[in-house]
Each structure stands twice: as structure tokens, then as C-alpha cells.
Amino acid sequence: MHRVSRVSEEQKQQVTAVVKWYKADKGFGFVRFADGSGEAFLHSRVLASLGEVSLTEGTGLVCDIAETPKGPQVVAIHSITPADPAEAKPARAPKQRRQRQAEAGDPQAPRPAPAAVREPKPRRERSAPALMPVPTGEMIYGTVRWYNLDSQSGLIDPWDDETGIGVYFDRAILRQSGLEVVADGEDVRFVAVPGDGGPTALRVELV
């Protein structure tokens, strides 16, 4: 279980932020600052005093932020603004109805696009499987086994890997991916390449 460390005296008050993602079943998530200056970790215990609340992507917050050994974290929430509802897509007429309209000469009926002529693709020869459990360059899903702030490195367990080797990553990779920190047990997707000591992540993104 992820533990929220004791915060330092350095805090930012009344910060406007937007929920980047929040997983209620795991009890944590991240918020993105409205001014684009970064993001902060959000733990479920900060929500305890607010009663039953539901956080979704895009939910607006006015909160206090504190610097901790694990990076910026939300320590208090003053107000919550629900995310804007997604715009409903215009309803489309059923396919059979559109076809009848076109056959009847209805000028308002949408015209079917001409079928494109596709040339058969050349058959590709399968290459030998790579040494690592996943193909190079493909986005793979996994879970952070651990991330050590002292060594600024960690391991990811791919979901479809049973070898238990894990994929190595460090803070430089996180920063190149636009992240500052990831939590133990957090779900991610990544690109990895084989290395002498095992596979290494080249990019890490939050799921």
C-alpha cells in the first residue's frame, strides 16, 4: 500500500488543479496544475473529510500542495468542480434507412463513399523472437513493482510476462516522458529495448 510521507513546511496554498486520473479502487491518483507547471500526487485520505466524492478526469480542484521526499502531493482540498460532460455525438440514421433514402433519390440522404481499391499487401516474413518478452518499439502494459527515490530507479512488471525479470527505468526516462514520479503498484504502459542486464524502458506513460 502506498504511504503518504510527512509533508515539509514548504506548501502552496489555494492551487488550482485538474484531476489527471484517479483510481478509487487503489486509492490514489494525480492532478495537473492549471498553469501547466507540473503535477502532484493525490492520496485518498485527503478526500476523507469531504465525504463521498467521485473524481474523474477533468474534475477541477482548489487545493494545497506540499513538497515531500516523493515529490509534490495534495495535502488539502478546498473545493471541487465536476468535469464538463462529454459532448453527445449526433445520432446517425441506421444503415438500412440511409440505404433506402439513397435508393429513393432523397437529396438529404448521405451518399456512400466510393470503395477504395486496395492492393494486396506483400507477405512479411516473421523475424526470430527477441530476447526480451516483448517486441521492441511496441507499447506494453505493466505495473510498477517498485520505485526508489534514493536511487531514482525502479522496475516494471509487464502484464503478459511470467519470467519475473522486470523492466528497468530511471528518473531520466520519467522526465523524458513528462513524469516526475510514479507510485508502487501504479499501472503504466511503456516501450522497452533489450539490454545486457535485462530489458530497459525508453518511455513510460500512465494508463
Stockholm file with secondary structure:
# STOCKHOLM 1.0

chainA/1-207         MHRVSRVSEEQKQQVTAVVKWYKADKGFGFVRFADGSGEAFLHSRVLASLGEVSLTEGTGLVCDIAETPKGPQVVAIHSITPADPAEAKPARAPKQRRQRQAEAGDPQAPRPAPAAVREPKPRRERSAPALMPVPTGEMIYGTVRWYNLDSQSGLIDPWDDETGIGVYFDRAILRQSGLEVVADGEDVRFVAVPGDGGPTALRVELV
#=GR chainA/1-207 SS CCCCCCCCSCEEEEEEEEEEEEETTTTEEEEEETTSSCEEEEEGGGGGGGCSCCCCTTCEEEEEEEEETTEEEEEEEEEEECCCCCCCCCCCCCHHHHHHHHHTTCTTSCCCCCCCCCCCCCCCCCCCCCSSSSCTTSCEEEEEEEEETTTTEEEEEETTCCSCCCEEEEHHHHHHTTCSCCCTTCEEEEEEECCTTSCEEEEEEEC
#=GC SS_cons         CCCCCCCCSCEEEEEEEEEEEEETTTTEEEEEETTSSCEEEEEGGGGGGGCSCCCCTTCEEEEEEEEETTEEEEEEEEEEECCCCCCCCCCCCCHHHHHHHHHTTCTTSCCCCCCCCCCCCCCCCCCCCCSSSSCTTSCEEEEEEEEETTTTEEEEEETTCCSCCCEEEEHHHHHHTTCSCCCTTCEEEEEEECCTTSCEEEEEEEC
//
